Amino acid sequence: MANLSRGDQLNVFEVCLTTADVVAYLAATGEQNAVWDVSTPPLAIGALALGGLMERVGIPEGLLHTGQQFDFLRPVPHGEPVEVRITVSAASVRRGALMIVFDLELHSTGELVGTGRTNIIVAPPEATEELS
């Protein structure tokens, strides 16, 4: 993760939730809404996108997820693949802590269906040793 720089783009990947996935997500969250009978809950897509981000950059010791936001532009039907594009929009080191901001674009059927941003901090090794 320390090798990431502003402007870096991660490999594009897809997420896709089937009807069974949506049913499981709704059971886990307790959220119920008739619109989810055909549309995928946006935060389920966001969660998979963030999971894919962590699979690609790893989860180092001392990682803190400090914030995220998503804007969804249209409903995504069950089973419709969503392409996730992630760019490093900021990367810096302050007092030994690595701070990275990732911008996400979510595309489906050739159009932008959502955007997002997530912020992380990786504490310096000496800070994580003090917690052990």
Secondary structure, DSSP 4 states (H G I P E B T S, - for coil): -TT--TT-BPPPEEE---HHHHHHHHHHH----GGGGTB--HHHHHHHHHHHHHHHH---TTEEEEEEEEEE-S--BTT--EEEEEEEEEEEEETTEEEEEEEEEEEETTEEEEEEEEEEEE--HHHHHHH-
